[in-house]
Amino acid sequence: MLALGLVISGIVAWLIDFVGSGLESIIQGNMHDRIDQMSPSVFREKGYRFYFLSNEEERMHIHVTSEDGEAKFWIEPIISLAVRYGLSPRQLREIQTIVEERKNEIIKAWKKHFHKR
């Protein structure tokens, strides 16, 4: 069941990227802005998209997706893997390193995004 949820969130992330990249010019109103508010990208690095889901638990974490799979990492109290689907141990180590290196940026983005709720 958890894997299905992760797959669905990956599809949603792909749709957001697709809408943002190609169809935005024909969508009326602020549809893209509303979608980005629900699942804002924090950054992209090495083929991974790092993002938040707006309607989740309060414990600080970040979602990561790529064409191979996805994962969720807790940011506090320590950076650790929460769940994963389809990513290799090598990819998970690479992602964790990125999260560790950009932890301050993630925390700043989290506070900015979730302060609006």
Phi and psi in radians as a Rosetta constraint file:
Dihedral C 1 N 2 CA 2 C 2 CIRCULARHARMONIC -1.100 0.35
Dihedral N 2 CA 2 C 2 N 3 CIRCULARHARMONIC -0.711 0.35
Dihedral C 2 N 3 CA 3 C 3 CIRCULARHARMONIC -1.081 0.35
Dihedral N 3 CA 3 C 3 N 4 CIRCULARHARMONIC -0.687 0.35
Dihedral C 3 N 4 CA 4 C 4 CIRCULARHARMONIC -1.094 0.35
Dihedral N 4 CA 4 C 4 N 5 CIRCULARHARMONIC -0.725 0.35
Dihedral C 4 N 5 CA 5 C 5 CIRCULARHARMONIC -1.084 0.35
Dihedral N 5 CA 5 C 5 N 6 CIRCULARHARMONIC -0.705 0.35
Dihedral C 5 N 6 CA 6 C 6 CIRCULARHARMONIC -1.167 0.35
Dihedral N 6 CA 6 C 6 N 7 CIRCULARHARMONIC -0.687 0.35
Dihedral C 6 N 7 CA 7 C 7 CIRCULARHARMONIC -1.103 0.35
Dihedral N 7 CA 7 C 7 N 8 CIRCULARHARMONIC -0.773 0.35
Dihedral C 7 N 8 CA 8 C 8 CIRCULARHARMONIC -1.086 0.35
Dihedral N 8 CA 8 C 8 N 9 CIRCULARHARMONIC -0.760 0.35
Dihedral C 8 N 9 CA 9 C 9 CIRCULARHARMONIC -1.144 0.35
Dihedral N 9 CA 9 C 9 N 10 CIRCULARHARMONIC -0.559 0.35
Dihedral C 9 N 10 CA 10 C 10 CIRCULARHARMONIC -1.167 0.35
Dihedral N 10 CA 10 C 10 N 11 CIRCULARHARMONIC -0.698 0.35
Dihedral C 10 N 11 CA 11 C 11 CIRCULARHARMONIC -1.142 0.35
Dihedral N 11 CA 11 C 11 N 12 CIRCULARHARMONIC -0.742 0.35
Dihedral C 11 N 12 CA 12 C 12 CIRCULARHARMONIC -1.055 0.35
Dihedral N 12 CA 12 C 12 N 13 CIRCULARHARMONIC -0.770 0.35
Dihedral C 12 N 13 CA 13 C 13 CIRCULARHARMONIC -1.060 0.35
Dihedral N 13 CA 13 C 13 N 14 CIRCULARHARMONIC -0.724 0.35
Dihedral C 13 N 14 CA 14 C 14 CIRCULARHARMONIC -1.112 0.35
Dihedral N 14 CA 14 C 14 N 15 CIRCULARHARMONIC -0.750 0.35
Dihedral C 14 N 15 CA 15 C 15 CIRCULARHARMONIC -1.088 0.35
Dihedral N 15 CA 15 C 15 N 16 CIRCULARHARMONIC -0.688 0.35
Dihedral C 15 N 16 CA 16 C 16 CIRCULARHARMONIC -1.076 0.35
Dihedral N 16 CA 16 C 16 N 17 CIRCULARHARMONIC -0.801 0.35
Dihedral C 16 N 17 CA 17 C 17 CIRCULARHARMONIC -1.079 0.35
Dihedral N 17 CA 17 C 17 N 18 CIRCULARHARMONIC -0.745 0.35
Dihedral C 17 N 18 CA 18 C 18 CIRCULARHARMONIC -1.104 0.35
Dihedral N 18 CA 18 C 18 N 19 CIRCULARHARMONIC -0.842 0.35
Dihedral C 18 N 19 CA 19 C 19 CIRCULARHARMONIC -1.068 0.35
Dihedral N 19 CA 19 C 19 N 20 CIRCULARHARMONIC -0.777 0.35
Dihedral C 19 N 20 CA 20 C 20 CIRCULARHARMONIC -1.129 0.35
Dihedral N 20 CA 20 C 20 N 21 CIRCULARHARMONIC -0.572 0.35
Dihedral C 20 N 21 CA 21 C 21 CIRCULARHARMONIC -1.553 0.35
Dihedral N 21 CA 21 C 21 N 22 CIRCULARHARMONIC -0.575 0.35
Dihedral C 21 N 22 CA 22 C 22 CIRCULARHARMONIC -2.113 0.35
Dihedral N 22 CA 22 C 22 N 23 CIRCULARHARMONIC -0.651 0.35
Dihedral C 22 N 23 CA 23 C 23 CIRCULARHARMONIC -1.755 0.35
Dihedral N 23 CA 23 C 23 N 24 CIRCULARHARMONIC -0.054 0.35
Dihedral C 23 N 24 CA 24 C 24 CIRCULARHARMONIC -0.967 0.35
Dihedral N 24 CA 24 C 24 N 25 CIRCULARHARMONIC -0.634 0.35
Dihedral C 24 N 25 CA 25 C 25 CIRCULARHARMONIC -1.174 0.35
Dihedral N 25 CA 25 C 25 N 26 CIRCULARHARMONIC -0.390 0.35
Dihedral C 25 N 26 CA 26 C 26 CIRCULARHARMONIC -1.798 0.35
Dihedral N 26 CA 26 C 26 N 27 CIRCULARHARMONIC -0.056 0.35
Dihedral C 26 N 27 CA 27 C 27 CIRCULARHARMONIC -1.529 0.35
Dihedral N 27 CA 27 C 27 N 28 CIRCULARHARMONIC 2.219 0.35
Dihedral C 27 N 28 CA 28 C 28 CIRCULARHARMONIC -1.449 0.35
Dihedral N 28 CA 28 C 28 N 29 CIRCULARHARMONIC 2.673 0.35
Dihedral C 28 N 29 CA 29 C 29 CIRCULARHARMONIC 1.333 0.35
Dihedral N 29 CA 29 C 29 N 30 CIRCULARHARMONIC -2.656 0.35
Dihedral C 29 N 30 CA 30 C 30 CIRCULARHARMONIC -1.930 0.35
Dihedral N 30 CA 30 C 30 N 31 CIRCULARHARMONIC 0.632 0.35
Dihedral C 30 N 31 CA 31 C 31 CIRCULARHARMONIC -0.953 0.35
Dihedral N 31 CA 31 C 31 N 32 CIRCULARHARMONIC -0.835 0.35
Dihedral C 31 N 32 CA 32 C 32 CIRCULARHARMONIC -1.077 0.35
Dihedral N 32 CA 32 C 32 N 33 CIRCULARHARMONIC -0.702 0.35
Dihedral C 32 N 33 CA 33 C 33 CIRCULARHARMONIC -1.094 0.35
Dihedral N 33 CA 33 C 33 N 34 CIRCULARHARMONIC -0.707 0.35
Dihedral C 33 N 34 CA 34 C 34 CIRCULARHARMONIC -1.161 0.35
Dihedral N 34 CA 34 C 34 N 35 CIRCULARHARMONIC -0.730 0.35
Dihedral C 34 N 35 CA 35 C 35 CIRCULARHARMONIC -1.109 0.35
Dihedral N 35 CA 35 C 35 N 36 CIRCULARHARMONIC -0.791 0.35
Dihedral C 35 N 36 CA 36 C 36 CIRCULARHARMONIC -1.127 0.35
Dihedral N 36 CA 36 C 36 N 37 CIRCULARHARMONIC -0.521 0.35
Dihedral C 36 N 37 CA 37 C 37 CIRCULARHARMONIC -1.204 0.35
Dihedral N 37 CA 37 C 37 N 38 CIRCULARHARMONIC -0.528 0.35
Dihedral C 37 N 38 CA 38 C 38 CIRCULARHARMONIC -1.380 0.35
Dihedral N 38 CA 38 C 38 N 39 CIRCULARHARMONIC -0.535 0.35
Dihedral C 38 N 39 CA 39 C 39 CIRCULARHARMONIC -2.535 0.35
Dihedral N 39 CA 39 C 39 N 40 CIRCULARHARMONIC 1.124 0.35
Dihedral C 39 N 40 CA 40 C 40 CIRCULARHARMONIC -1.257 0.35
Dihedral N 40 CA 40 C 40 N 41 CIRCULARHARMONIC 2.341 0.35
Dihedral C 40 N 41 CA 41 C 41 CIRCULARHARMONIC -1.277 0.35
Dihedral N 41 CA 41 C 41 N 42 CIRCULARHARMONIC 2.337 0.35
Dihedral C 41 N 42 CA 42 C 42 CIRCULARHARMONIC -1.564 0.35
Dihedral N 42 CA 42 C 42 N 43 CIRCULARHARMONIC -0.809 0.35
Dihedral C 42 N 43 CA 43 C 43 CIRCULARHARMONIC -2.939 0.35
Dihedral N 43 CA 43 C 43 N 44 CIRCULARHARMONIC 2.974 0.35
Dihedral C 43 N 44 CA 44 C 44 CIRCULARHARMONIC -2.201 0.35
Dihedral N 44 CA 44 C 44 N 45 CIRCULARHARMONIC 2.443 0.35
Dihedral C 44 N 45 CA 45 C 45 CIRCULARHARMONIC -2.722 0.35
Dihedral N 45 CA 45 C 45 N 46 CIRCULARHARMONIC 2.347 0.35
Dihedral C 45 N 46 CA 46 C 46 CIRCULARHARMONIC 0.911 0.35
Dihedral N 46 CA 46 C 46 N 47 CIRCULARHARMONIC 0.661 0.35
Dihedral C 46 N 47 CA 47 C 47 CIRCULARHARMONIC 1.451 0.35
Dihedral N 47 CA 47 C 47 N 48 CIRCULARHARMONIC 0.096 0.35
Dihedral C 47 N 48 CA 48 C 48 CIRCULARHARMONIC -1.889 0.35
Dihedral N 48 CA 48 C 48 N 49 CIRCULARHARMONIC 2.508 0.35
Dihedral C 48 N 49 CA 49 C 49 CIRCULARHARMONIC -1.874 0.35
Dihedral N 49 CA 49 C 49 N 50 CIRCULARHARMONIC 2.192 0.35
Dihedral C 49 N 50 CA 50 C 50 CIRCULARHARMONIC -1.845 0.35
Dihedral N 50 CA 50 C 50 N 51 CIRCULARHARMONIC 2.190 0.35
Dihedral C 50 N 51 CA 51 C 51 CIRCULARHARMONIC -2.675 0.35
Dihedral N 51 CA 51 C 51 N 52 CIRCULARHARMONIC 2.929 0.35
Dihedral C 51 N 52 CA 52 C 52 CIRCULARHARMONIC -1.928 0.35
Dihedral N 52 CA 52 C 52 N 53 CIRCULARHARMONIC 2.678 0.35
Dihedral C 52 N 53 CA 53 C 53 CIRCULARHARMONIC -1.873 0.35
Dihedral N 53 CA 53 C 53 N 54 CIRCULARHARMONIC 2.248 0.35
Dihedral C 53 N 54 CA 54 C 54 CIRCULARHARMONIC -1.252 0.35
Dihedral N 54 CA 54 C 54 N 55 CIRCULARHARMONIC -0.501 0.35
Dihedral C 54 N 55 CA 55 C 55 CIRCULARHARMONIC -1.900 0.35
Dihedral N 55 CA 55 C 55 N 56 CIRCULARHARMONIC 1.072 0.35
Dihedral C 55 N 56 CA 56 C 56 CIRCULARHARMONIC -2.238 0.35
Dihedral N 56 CA 56 C 56 N 57 CIRCULARHARMONIC -3.020 0.35
Dihedral C 56 N 57 CA 57 C 57 CIRCULARHARMONIC -1.106 0.35
Dihedral N 57 CA 57 C 57 N 58 CIRCULARHARMONIC 2.842 0.35
Dihedral C 57 N 58 CA 58 C 58 CIRCULARHARMONIC -1.419 0.35
Dihedral N 58 CA 58 C 58 N 59 CIRCULARHARMONIC -0.340 0.35
Dihedral C 58 N 59 CA 59 C 59 CIRCULARHARMONIC -1.102 0.35
Dihedral N 59 CA 59 C 59 N 60 CIRCULARHARMONIC 2.269 0.35
Dihedral C 59 N 60 CA 60 C 60 CIRCULARHARMONIC -1.127 0.35
Dihedral N 60 CA 60 C 60 N 61 CIRCULARHARMONIC 2.230 0.35
Dihedral C 60 N 61 CA 61 C 61 CIRCULARHARMONIC -2.754 0.35
Dihedral N 61 CA 61 C 61 N 62 CIRCULARHARMONIC 2.956 0.35
Dihedral C 61 N 62 CA 62 C 62 CIRCULARHARMONIC -2.416 0.35
Dihedral N 62 CA 62 C 62 N 63 CIRCULARHARMONIC 2.506 0.35
Dihedral C 62 N 63 CA 63 C 63 CIRCULARHARMONIC -1.701 0.35
Dihedral N 63 CA 63 C 63 N 64 CIRCULARHARMONIC 2.592 0.35
Dihedral C 63 N 64 CA 64 C 64 CIRCULARHARMONIC -2.360 0.35
Dihedral N 64 CA 64 C 64 N 65 CIRCULARHARMONIC 2.346 0.35
Dihedral C 64 N 65 CA 65 C 65 CIRCULARHARMONIC -2.382 0.35
Dihedral N 65 CA 65 C 65 N 66 CIRCULARHARMONIC 2.629 0.35
Dihedral C 65 N 66 CA 66 C 66 CIRCULARHARMONIC -2.604 0.35
Dihedral N 66 CA 66 C 66 N 67 CIRCULARHARMONIC 3.138 0.35
Dihedral C 66 N 67 CA 67 C 67 CIRCULARHARMONIC -1.168 0.35
Dihedral N 67 CA 67 C 67 N 68 CIRCULARHARMONIC -0.315 0.35
Dihedral C 67 N 68 CA 68 C 68 CIRCULARHARMONIC -1.547 0.35
Dihedral N 68 CA 68 C 68 N 69 CIRCULARHARMONIC -0.386 0.35
Dihedral C 68 N 69 CA 69 C 69 CIRCULARHARMONIC 2.837 0.35
Dihedral N 69 CA 69 C 69 N 70 CIRCULARHARMONIC -2.767 0.35
Dihedral C 69 N 70 CA 70 C 70 CIRCULARHARMONIC -2.698 0.35
Dihedral N 70 CA 70 C 70 N 71 CIRCULARHARMONIC 2.898 0.35
Dihedral C 70 N 71 CA 71 C 71 CIRCULARHARMONIC -2.676 0.35
Dihedral N 71 CA 71 C 71 N 72 CIRCULARHARMONIC 2.918 0.35
Dihedral C 71 N 72 CA 72 C 72 CIRCULARHARMONIC -2.308 0.35
Dihedral N 72 CA 72 C 72 N 73 CIRCULARHARMONIC 2.272 0.35
Dihedral C 72 N 73 CA 73 C 73 CIRCULARHARMONIC -2.069 0.35
Dihedral N 73 CA 73 C 73 N 74 CIRCULARHARMONIC 2.286 0.35
Dihedral C 73 N 74 CA 74 C 74 CIRCULARHARMONIC -1.246 0.35
Dihedral N 74 CA 74 C 74 N 75 CIRCULARHARMONIC 2.484 0.35
Dihedral C 74 N 75 CA 75 C 75 CIRCULARHARMONIC -1.735 0.35
Dihedral N 75 CA 75 C 75 N 76 CIRCULARHARMONIC -0.628 0.35
Dihedral C 75 N 76 CA 76 C 76 CIRCULARHARMONIC -2.293 0.35
Dihedral N 76 CA 76 C 76 N 77 CIRCULARHARMONIC 2.588 0.35
Dihedral C 76 N 77 CA 77 C 77 CIRCULARHARMONIC -1.298 0.35
Dihedral N 77 CA 77 C 77 N 78 CIRCULARHARMONIC -0.447 0.35
Dihedral C 77 N 78 CA 78 C 78 CIRCULARHARMONIC -2.353 0.35
Dihedral N 78 CA 78 C 78 N 79 CIRCULARHARMONIC 2.722 0.35
Dihedral C 78 N 79 CA 79 C 79 CIRCULARHARMONIC -1.220 0.35
Dihedral N 79 CA 79 C 79 N 80 CIRCULARHARMONIC 2.131 0.35
Dihedral C 79 N 80 CA 80 C 80 CIRCULARHARMONIC -2.695 0.35
Dihedral N 80 CA 80 C 80 N 81 CIRCULARHARMONIC 2.682 0.35
Dihedral C 80 N 81 CA 81 C 81 CIRCULARHARMONIC -1.278 0.35
Dihedral N 81 CA 81 C 81 N 82 CIRCULARHARMONIC 2.243 0.35
Dihedral C 81 N 82 CA 82 C 82 CIRCULARHARMONIC -1.649 0.35
Dihedral N 82 CA 82 C 82 N 83 CIRCULARHARMONIC -0.931 0.35
Dihedral C 82 N 83 CA 83 C 83 CIRCULARHARMONIC -2.601 0.35
Dihedral N 83 CA 83 C 83 N 84 CIRCULARHARMONIC 2.773 0.35
Dihedral C 83 N 84 CA 84 C 84 CIRCULARHARMONIC -2.615 0.35
Dihedral N 84 CA 84 C 84 N 85 CIRCULARHARMONIC 2.742 0.35
Dihedral C 84 N 85 CA 85 C 85 CIRCULARHARMONIC -2.615 0.35
Dihedral N 85 CA 85 C 85 N 86 CIRCULARHARMONIC 2.056 0.35
Dihedral C 85 N 86 CA 86 C 86 CIRCULARHARMONIC 1.417 0.35
Dihedral N 86 CA 86 C 86 N 87 CIRCULARHARMONIC -0.072 0.35
Dihedral C 86 N 87 CA 87 C 87 CIRCULARHARMONIC -1.674 0.35
Dihedral N 87 CA 87 C 87 N 88 CIRCULARHARMONIC 2.476 0.35
Dihedral C 87 N 88 CA 88 C 88 CIRCULARHARMONIC -1.355 0.35
Dihedral N 88 CA 88 C 88 N 89 CIRCULARHARMONIC 2.832 0.35
Dihedral C 88 N 89 CA 89 C 89 CIRCULARHARMONIC -0.987 0.35
Dihedral N 89 CA 89 C 89 N 90 CIRCULARHARMONIC -0.652 0.35
Dihedral C 89 N 90 CA 90 C 90 CIRCULARHARMONIC -1.107 0.35
Dihedral N 90 CA 90 C 90 N 91 CIRCULARHARMONIC -0.775 0.35
Dihedral C 90 N 91 CA 91 C 91 CIRCULARHARMONIC -1.120 0.35
Dihedral N 91 CA 91 C 91 N 92 CIRCULARHARMONIC -0.702 0.35
Dihedral C 91 N 92 CA 92 C 92 CIRCULARHARMONIC -1.113 0.35
Dihedral N 92 CA 92 C 92 N 93 CIRCULARHARMONIC -0.694 0.35
Dihedral C 92 N 93 CA 93 C 93 CIRCULARHARMONIC -1.114 0.35
Dihedral N 93 CA 93 C 93 N 94 CIRCULARHARMONIC -0.736 0.35
Dihedral C 93 N 94 CA 94 C 94 CIRCULARHARMONIC -1.088 0.35
Dihedral N 94 CA 94 C 94 N 95 CIRCULARHARMONIC -0.782 0.35
Dihedral C 94 N 95 CA 95 C 95 CIRCULARHARMONIC -1.124 0.35
Dihedral N 95 CA 95 C 95 N 96 CIRCULARHARMONIC -0.770 0.35
Dihedral C 95 N 96 CA 96 C 96 CIRCULARHARMONIC -1.073 0.35
Dihedral N 96 CA 96 C 96 N 97 CIRCULARHARMONIC -0.684 0.35
Dihedral C 96 N 97 CA 97 C 97 CIRCULARHARMONIC -1.063 0.35
Dihedral N 97 CA 97 C 97 N 98 CIRCULARHARMONIC -0.762 0.35
Dihedral C 97 N 98 CA 98 C 98 CIRCULARHARMONIC -1.073 0.35
Dihedral N 98 CA 98 C 98 N 99 CIRCULARHARMONIC -0.792 0.35
Dihedral C 98 N 99 CA 99 C 99 CIRCULARHARMONIC -1.063 0.35
Dihedral N 99 CA 99 C 99 N 100 CIRCULARHARMONIC -0.760 0.35
Dihedral C 99 N 100 CA 100 C 100 CIRCULARHARMONIC -1.098 0.35
Dihedral N 100 CA 100 C 100 N 101 CIRCULARHARMONIC -0.748 0.35
Dihedral C 100 N 101 CA 101 C 101 CIRCULARHARMONIC -1.191 0.35
Dihedral N 101 CA 101 C 101 N 102 CIRCULARHARMONIC -0.507 0.35
Dihedral C 101 N 102 CA 102 C 102 CIRCULARHARMONIC -1.984 0.35
Dihedral N 102 CA 102 C 102 N 103 CIRCULARHARMONIC 0.375 0.35
Dihedral C 102 N 103 CA 103 C 103 CIRCULARHARMONIC -0.940 0.35
Dihedral N 103 CA 103 C 103 N 104 CIRCULARHARMONIC -0.824 0.35
Dihedral C 103 N 104 CA 104 C 104 CIRCULARHARMONIC -1.079 0.35
Dihedral N 104 CA 104 C 104 N 105 CIRCULARHARMONIC -0.676 0.35
Dihedral C 104 N 105 CA 105 C 105 CIRCULARHARMONIC -1.131 0.35
Dihedral N 105 CA 105 C 105 N 106 CIRCULARHARMONIC -0.719 0.35
Dihedral C 105 N 106 CA 106 C 106 CIRCULARHARMONIC -1.126 0.35
Dihedral N 106 CA 106 C 106 N 107 CIRCULARHARMONIC -0.793 0.35
Dihedral C 106 N 107 CA 107 C 107 CIRCULARHARMONIC -1.073 0.35
Dihedral N 107 CA 107 C 107 N 108 CIRCULARHARMONIC -0.768 0.35
Dihedral C 107 N 108 CA 108 C 108 CIRCULARHARMONIC -1.078 0.35
Dihedral N 108 CA 108 C 108 N 109 CIRCULARHARMONIC -0.781 0.35
Dihedral C 108 N 109 CA 109 C 109 CIRCULARHARMONIC -1.139 0.35
Dihedral N 109 CA 109 C 109 N 110 CIRCULARHARMONIC -0.697 0.35
Dihedral C 109 N 110 CA 110 C 110 CIRCULARHARMONIC -1.030 0.35
Dihedral N 110 CA 110 C 110 N 111 CIRCULARHARMONIC -0.881 0.35
Dihedral C 110 N 111 CA 111 C 111 CIRCULARHARMONIC -1.089 0.35
Dihedral N 111 CA 111 C 111 N 112 CIRCULARHARMONIC -0.690 0.35
Dihedral C 111 N 112 CA 112 C 112 CIRCULARHARMONIC -1.139 0.35
Dihedral N 112 CA 112 C 112 N 113 CIRCULARHARMONIC -0.809 0.35
Dihedral C 112 N 113 CA 113 C 113 CIRCULARHARMONIC -1.223 0.35
Dihedral N 113 CA 113 C 113 N 114 CIRCULARHARMONIC -0.844 0.35
Dihedral C 113 N 114 CA 114 C 114 CIRCULARHARMONIC -1.437 0.35
Dihedral N 114 CA 114 C 114 N 115 CIRCULARHARMONIC -0.191 0.35
Dihedral C 114 N 115 CA 115 C 115 CIRCULARHARMONIC -1.204 0.35
Dihedral N 115 CA 115 C 115 N 116 CIRCULARHARMONIC -0.417 0.35
Dihedral C 115 N 116 CA 116 C 116 CIRCULARHARMONIC -1.315 0.35
Dihedral N 116 CA 116 C 116 N 117 CIRCULARHARMONIC -0.284 0.35
